Amino acid sequence: MTATHDLPAWIALFTGLYSLAAAIGEFRQPGFWAAMLADFERTPALRFLTGFLVLFLGGAIYLASPWQATSDWLSIAMGVMGGLMALEGALILA
C-alpha cells in the first residue's frame, strides 16, 4: 500500500499516461475523437454512463488527495482536478 503523500503523484502519473495514449491514438487514427463525440451526442445512455463514471472517478480522486499538506502543490492540484471532475460528471448527468 502506498503512503498517503504518494497518491497525488500516482494520480498525476496515470493521468499523464492516459493523455499520452489518447494523443497517440488520435495521431494514428485522425478523426477518432470527432467520431467519438458524435456518438456521445447521439446516445443518451452513453452520456449517462459517462457522467456517472466521471462523477465517481472525480469523487475518488478528490477524496484520495490529502489536504493536510498545504505546501504540496501537486496534492492541491489533484484535489482541485478531482473536484472539477465530480462537478463535470454532475453537469453531464443533469
Steps between C-alpha positions, in 0.01 A plus 500: 500500500634843413535776753239775494745761377580289191142482370495837318822406319350168386178671390700756301716226343204294380317811378806587293526145363132510403549834322806370315321183389195699385722738299684211335167338413377820336823535299469140381130537405415863423134581560454239773417760768255680270317173430495418870347838585237453229405167660494670839251760376271237344482246785331598831609176670863576419463850645351357818775241543769756425354745752481230767856384434644853503309584819623181667864540394504870586365428847756225552789724391370784719473276805837331437694828483594611851444867580714496817822567310426859395855551373463213251377665179447167324263382773302823472494479117377139504231588757380787283507276193293236681248759615466640149458149358221429751332827404534415129347157558206656685449748216509223240236310698287811535 
